[in-house]
Amino acid sequence: MTGLKDEHLYAGFIRAGRRRADPPLLEREEEQAELGRVVAALGEGRPAVVSVTGCPGFGHNALLRWAGRLAEERSVRVLRVSGSLAERDLRYGAVTQLLGLLGEVAERSLRDLRAHQEPACLPGLPELLHTARRTPTLVTVEDAQWLDPASVQWLQALVRRLSNGVPLVLLVARTGLYPNGPDWPADAAPARLTRRLTAHPLSPRAVAALIERICDTPCDEAFAAAATEAAHGSPAVLHAALHCFADAGHRPTADRLPQLHTLITGIIGDRAGRALRGLTDEATAVLRALAVAGDLLDFPLICSLAGLRTVREARLRAALEMAGFTVPEGSYERLRIPIVRARILEDMPAAERAALHARAAHLAYQIVADDEDIARLLLEAPPVGEPWAVHTLRGGSGAALRRGDFARAATYLRRALDEPQDPLQRAHITLDLADAEAVAAPEAADRRLTALVQAPDEGEPWAQLRVRALDTGLARGDDAWGRRAAAHALATAHGSERDDLIALYWHAAESAPELCDLPAPDLPALPEHPLSPAQAGIRAWQLAARGRHRGRAAELARRALDAGNAAPALPRLAAVQALWSTDAAGEAEDRLAAIITELRRRHSHPALARALALSAELHLRGGRLDAADRAADAAERALPLASWHPLAAPHLIAVRSTIAQEDRRCDEARALARTPMPPGAEHGLHWPYLLYARARVAVEEGHWAEGAELFKESGRWLLRRQWANPIVLPWRSMAARACLTLGDQEQAQRLIREELTLARQWGAPSALGLAQLGAESVDQQDPADGARGTTFRDLGELPTRLTYAWVLADLVTEEVTKGQHATASRLLCELSRLTVTRTSSRLAERVRWLTAQLDQPPAPDDDTLPEGWHALSAAERQTAELARRGLGNREIAEQLMVSRRTVEHRLSSTYKKLRITSRKELRARSRSTERDVTDAV
């Protein structure tokens, strides 16, 4: 290929062939000096044996060629031979090369070797020694690791004869991969004649010089360091890669490092492939074993895995290290370069590779390696037919799940299904696989769960399995699937399985109110007084959501939760919600924590995600925002939001949006609330939660009409399902506040009175107290009149602390606006004692501002308020008062923490009610008589 000399394109990489010119000898000054002294001594008649070793590509052969040129310059005869893979099995192959260089004096011995006749002992050696006595001679042997055994013996005999003062120097370059030992030349020579030199990797500074020489431009230190690391300091690899790099027109800059890495990887892989073909059978077997299990097994076990029963381990390790394939690590040997592992495995026949993985897995199991390490080996092995294999693969799956690698966990479980096992065990593994696939491949998980629910097998274990499969599928949120699957399974179910399936069916039916009104004739109704724990949990939530029979709901919820894991997860979560709604919040949250622990242990991720989302909601409503945020994060780790079914996803989105809003992360809250939802999401059980969150965002931004409509739409959805209890979502009081701001006093009073009636019907102090506070705000009653029957401190200890704190904050704001400073101060004192005022940034900001307003001195008492002032809503009075004080719209918006559009809307409504047209007219007609009022939200 033109422009690339003897570089060849191969398999997408540029493969380096042997160049005619050696790479420059960088950082080889010490070695060159020693070789120069040896050559000088040879001119004086002193023999020597020099062994030059190094990893492949480190330039040991180049040092020999440099020494040969130096000797020729000094009129020393140089005889060059080299080992090669092609001649490794050719008897006396290197000796034949050497005798051919001697000419006529060795012609007879050479003729015998070429005729394949059995030569005399050490053919041609006397002739070489005879000529060397007359003419000092330098013999260089490159790639001595590939010499045939007969040539090695011949050269050892030559070395032994050098002690007689023959003026001959033998230079041997090798990588150490040779069965006769790592240092056979020195072993055969007297110590005084031997020299040992080692070629080391290049430093980044030397590599920078090489880059500048080849690319004809300097490079920075980072580029040189990266190139050095990628090539492991190999001069040959760097030389070849940099020439290809420069030929392609690249400059040595950081943005071109990926191209250089690709070139280096290809060249290393090609050189490794050639080196692998030159290994002995023992070395090849050991490298294959290392490629499969080198990270798990020490070197003696690797040799056992390779099938070597008697082997000199120290010599074999030294040979592999010297060849650059491995590095030592205690009793282990590690492959140096990842691509070498890949090339080793690629060269193996598939059947042999699979069998080697199976043997390695069995050996790793015997030494009690980690389950996941063994499981990785079993992935590449055929079925082994042993019980330990299934156990280990399931253990590996559990380890992968604990670190959140769901795809890897599913891979292990799919491999476990390949092993022979009884049908029930296979079904349990399939259920575990569906749990793992629910994250990465939810559709595949649904298909597996459907097959399990429809399994026809008899017996209690199978019945429990079918119920758990249905529970898992419903946990992801597909209620329509759950209804179909439950109806199919009910046709043949009996006993406790039938009771649990009925409970799960009616749990799924909650998202389809028409099913609750007109149940299918062949499906049994949910009993009014169920005995089954699962049915008790569903019935408890139905009573709580409808706001009926609080005591009965609490009793049923406890019955469901007392059953523990004997009941499905979803009915128990429904029981937790019901129990929390009765104001037994502490007990409910403790029970929920126990369920979460159990689901973590079972790795049931869809159910775990639902439980954590419920935990986040309860923490949020209790004002524990940090705990809510952590629980929401954990829910999304258990089941990423993209894997939630559209019918269930709105719950987590709504919780996250509200958390962000309370933490003053307004953009995040808005983005979450407005997350596009796929068609059908509006039919899910949690759709009203998202509508409620969207309404809160709209109100926060001053879009009161939009907020009011969203609150009411949330309520309409709940009412269609007969969920009338205000403890589920206090949409009426929130819509009433919005209507009041919009001037619709009549609708606001109707909504709040309806909520108060329903709260009294339910009878829980938290629901009743919040409804009473809301009624006071809407009806503008005096909070000190004692009509509530529940103290503020009592409400502050109930589960709905966050909602309570906001209603109380609004009351303080109203009292400040009306000038009732004593009442406002008392209410603010109660509000400040709540821990939620320190966890919610938004609420804390409101409290700080109210405190500042109440600390300001009173204004003179002789001015009058404008006519019609008392006809304004609380929000309008706040805005108008700030305008009277001379603040502009932007300043008012910042202090009230609303949008400028909201300020403009409020002022426009104020002007209309006061029959004025401008801010100037408002200020001209009167001055404030009260202390400065709040500018809180």
Rosetta blueprint (number, residue, H / E / L):
1 M L
2 T L
3 G L
4 L L
5 K L
6 D L
7 E E
8 H E
9 L E
10 Y E
11 A L
12 G L
13 F E
14 I E
15 R E
16 A E
17 G L
18 R L
19 R L
20 R L
21 A L
22 D L
23 P L
24 P L
25 L L
26 L L
27 E L
28 R L
29 E H
30 E H
31 E H
32 Q H
33 A H
34 E H
35 L H
36 G H
37 R H
38 V H
39 V H
40 A H
41 A H
42 L H
43 G H
44 E L
45 G L
46 R L
47 P L
48 A E
49 V E
50 V E
51 S E
52 V E
53 T E
54 G E
55 C L
56 P L
57 G L
58 F L
59 G L
60 H H
61 N H
62 A H
63 L H
64 L H
65 R H
66 W H
67 A H
68 G H
69 R H
70 L H
71 A H
72 E H
73 E H
74 R L
75 S L
76 V L
77 R E
78 V E
79 L E
80 R E
81 V E
82 S E
83 G L
84 S L
85 L L
86 A L
87 E L
88 R L
89 D L
90 L L
91 R L
92 Y L
93 G H
94 A H
95 V H
96 T H
97 Q H
98 L H
99 L H
100 G H
101 L H
102 L H
103 G H
104 E H
105 V H
106 A H
107 E H
108 R H
109 S H
110 L H
111 R H
112 D H
113 L H
114 R H
115 A L
116 H L
117 Q L
118 E L
119 P L
120 A L
121 C L
122 L L
123 P L
124 G L
125 L H
126 P H
127 E H
128 L H
129 L H
130 H H
131 T H
132 A H
133 R H
134 R H
135 T L
136 P L
137 T E
138 L E
139 V E
140 T E
141 V E
142 E E
143 D L
144 A H
145 Q H
146 W H
147 L L
148 D L
149 P H
150 A H
151 S H
152 V H
153 Q H
154 W H
155 L H
156 Q H
157 A H
158 L H
159 V H
160 R H
161 R H
162 L H
163 S H
164 N H
165 G L
166 V L
167 P L
168 L E
169 V E
170 L E
171 L E
172 V E
173 A E
174 R E
175 T L
176 G L
177 L L
178 Y L
179 P L
180 N L
181 G L
182 P L
183 D L
184 W H
185 P H
186 A H
187 D H
188 A H
189 A L
190 P L
191 A H
192 R H
193 L H
194 T E
195 R E
196 R E
197 L E
198 T E
199 A E
200 H L
201 P L
202 L L
203 S L
204 P H
205 R H
206 A H
207 V H
208 A H
209 A H
210 L H
211 I H
212 E H
213 R H
214 I H
215 C H
216 D L
217 T L
218 P L
219 C L
220 D L
221 E H
222 A H
223 F H
224 A H
225 A H
226 A H
227 A H
228 T H
229 E H
230 A H
231 A H
232 H L
233 G L
234 S L
235 P H
236 A H
237 V H
238 L H
239 H H
240 A H
241 A H
242 L H
243 H H
244 C H
245 F H
246 A H
247 D H
248 A L
249 G L
250 H L
251 R L
252 P L
253 T L
254 A H
255 D H
256 R H
257 L H
258 P H
259 Q H
260 L H
261 H H
262 T H
263 L H
264 I H
265 T H
266 G H
267 I H
268 I H
269 G H
270 D H
271 R H
272 A H
273 G H
274 R H
275 A H
276 L H
277 R H
278 G L
279 L L
280 T L
281 D H
282 E H
283 A H
284 T H
285 A H
286 V H
287 L H
288 R H
289 A H
290 L H
291 A H
292 V H
293 A H
294 G L
295 D L
296 L L
297 L L
298 D L
299 F H
300 P H
301 L H
302 I H
303 C H
304 S H
305 L H
306 A L
307 G L
308 L L
309 R L
310 T L
311 V L
312 R L
313 E H
314 A H
315 R H
316 L H
317 R H
318 A H
319 A H
320 L H
321 E H
322 M H
323 A L
324 G L
325 F L
326 T E
327 V E
328 P E
329 E E
330 G L
331 S L
332 Y E
333 E E
334 R E
335 L E
336 R L
337 I L
338 P H
339 I H
340 V H
341 R H
342 A H
343 R H
344 I H
345 L H
346 E H
347 D L
348 M L
349 P L
350 A H
351 A H
352 E H
353 R H
354 A H
355 A H
356 L H
357 H H
358 A H
359 R H
360 A H
361 A H
362 H H
363 L H
364 A H
365 Y H
366 Q H
367 I L
368 V L
369 A L
370 D L
371 D H
372 E H
373 D H
374 I H
375 A H
376 R H
377 L H
378 L H
379 L H
380 E L
381 A L
382 P L
383 P L
384 V L
385 G L
386 E L
387 P H
388 W H
389 A H
390 V H
391 H H
392 T H
393 L H
394 R H
395 G H
396 G H
397 S H
398 G H
399 A H
400 A H
401 L H
402 R H
403 R L
404 G L
405 D L
406 F H
407 A H
408 R H
409 A H
410 A H
411 T H
412 Y H
413 L H
414 R H
415 R H
416 A H
417 L L
418 D L
419 E L
420 P L
421 Q L
422 D L
423 P H
424 L H
425 Q H
426 R H
427 A H
428 H H
429 I H
430 T H
431 L H
432 D H
433 L H
434 A H
435 D H
436 A H
437 E H
438 A H
439 V H
440 A H
441 A L
442 P H
443 E H
444 A H
445 A H
446 D H
447 R H
448 R H
449 L H
450 T H
451 A H
452 L H
453 V H
454 Q L
455 A L
456 P L
457 D L
458 E L
459 G L
460 E H
461 P H
462 W H
463 A H
464 Q H
465 L H
466 R H
467 V H
468 R H
469 A H
470 L H
471 D H
472 T H
473 G H
474 L H
475 A H
476 R L
477 G L
478 D L
479 D H
480 A H
481 W H
482 G H
483 R H
484 R H
485 A H
486 A H
487 A H
488 H H
489 A H
490 L H
491 A L
492 T L
493 A L
494 H L
495 G H
496 S H
497 E H
498 R H
499 D H
500 D H
501 L H
502 I H
503 A H
504 L H
505 Y H
506 W H
507 H H
508 A H
509 A H
510 E L
511 S L
512 A L
513 P H
514 E H
515 L H
516 C H
517 D H
518 L L
519 P L
520 A L
521 P L
522 D L
523 L L
524 P L
525 A L
526 L L
527 P L
528 E L
529 H L
530 P L
531 L L
532 S L
533 P H
534 A H
535 Q H
536 A H
537 G H
538 I H
539 R H
540 A H
541 W H
542 Q H
543 L H
544 A H
545 A H
546 R H
547 G L
548 R L
549 H L
550 R H
551 G H
552 R H
553 A H
554 A H
555 E H
556 L H
557 A H
558 R H
559 R H
560 A H
561 L H
562 D H
563 A L
564 G H
565 N H
566 A H
567 A L
568 P L
569 A H
570 L H
571 P H
572 R H
573 L H
574 A H
575 A H
576 V H
577 Q H
578 A H
579 L H
580 W H
581 S H
582 T L
583 D L
584 A L
585 A H
586 G H
587 E H
588 A H
589 E H
590 D H
591 R H
592 L H
593 A H
594 A H
595 I H
596 I H
597 T H
598 E H
599 L H
600 R H
601 R H
602 R H
603 H L
604 S L
605 H H
606 P H
607 A H
608 L H
609 A H
610 R H
611 A H
612 L H
613 A H
614 L H
615 S H
616 A H
617 E H
618 L H
619 H H
620 L H
621 R H
622 G L
623 G L
624 R L
625 L H
626 D H
627 A H
628 A H
629 D H
630 R H
631 A H
632 A H
633 D H
634 A H
635 A H
636 E H
637 R H
638 A H
639 L L
640 P L
641 L H
642 A H
643 S H
644 W L
645 H L
646 P L
647 L L
648 A L
649 A H
650 P H
651 H H
652 L H
653 I H
654 A H
655 V H
656 R H
657 S H
658 T H
659 I H
660 A H
661 Q H
662 E H
663 D L
664 R L
665 R L
666 C H
667 D H
668 E H
669 A H
670 R H
671 A H
672 L H
673 A H
674 R L
675 T L
676 P L
677 M L
678 P L
679 P L
680 G L
681 A H
682 E H
683 H H
684 G L
685 L L
686 H L
687 W H
688 P H
689 Y H
690 L H
691 L H
692 Y H
693 A H
694 R H
695 A H
696 R H
697 V H
698 A H
699 V H
700 E H
701 E L
702 G L
703 H L
704 W H
705 A H
706 E H
707 G H
708 A H
709 E H
710 L H
711 F H
712 K H
713 E H
714 S H
715 G H
716 R H
717 W H
718 L H
719 L H
720 R H
721 R L
722 Q L
723 W L
724 A L
725 N L
726 P L
727 I L
728 V L
729 L L
730 P L
731 W H
732 R H
733 S H
734 M H
735 A H
736 A H
737 R H
738 A H
739 C H
740 L H
741 T H
742 L L
743 G L
744 D L
745 Q H
746 E H
747 Q H
748 A H
749 Q H
750 R H
751 L H
752 I H
753 R H
754 E H
755 E H
756 L H
757 T H
758 L H
759 A H
760 R H
761 Q H
762 W H
763 G L
764 A L
765 P H
766 S H
767 A H
768 L H
769 G H
770 L H
771 A H
772 Q H
773 L H
774 G H
775 A H
776 E H
777 S H
778 V H
779 D H
780 Q L
781 Q L
782 D L
783 P L
784 A L
785 D L
786 G L
787 A L
788 R L
789 G L
790 T L
791 T L
792 F H
793 R H
794 D H
795 L H
796 G H
797 E L
798 L L
799 P L
800 T L
801 R H
802 L H
803 T H
804 Y H
805 A H
806 W H
807 V H
808 L H
809 A H
810 D H
811 L H
812 V H
813 T H
814 E H
815 E H
816 V H
817 T H
818 K H
819 G L
820 Q L
821 H H
822 A H
823 T H
824 A H
825 S H
826 R H
827 L H
828 L H
829 C H
830 E H
831 L H
832 S H
833 R L
834 L L
835 T L
836 V H
837 T H
838 R H
839 T H
840 S L
841 S H
842 R H
843 L H
844 A H
845 E H
846 R H
847 V H
848 R H
849 W H
850 L H
851 T H
852 A H
853 Q H
854 L H
855 D L
856 Q L
857 P L
858 P L
859 A L
860 P L
861 D L
862 D L
863 D L
864 T L
865 L L
866 P L
867 E L
868 G L
869 W H
870 H H
871 A H
872 L L
873 S L
874 A H
875 A H
876 E H
877 R H
878 Q H
879 T H
880 A H
881 E H
882 L H
883 A H
884 R H
885 R L
886 G L
887 L L
888 G L
889 N H
890 R H
891 E H
892 I H
893 A H
894 E H
895 Q H
896 L H
897 M L
898 V L
899 S L
900 R H
901 R H
902 T H
903 V H
904 E H
905 H H
906 R H
907 L H
908 S H
909 S H
910 T H
911 Y H
912 K H
913 K H
914 L H
915 R L
916 I L
917 T L
918 S L
919 R H
920 K H
921 E H
922 L H
923 R H
924 A H
925 R H
926 S L
927 R L
928 S L
929 T L
930 E L
931 R L
932 D L
933 V L
934 T L
935 D L
936 A L
937 V L
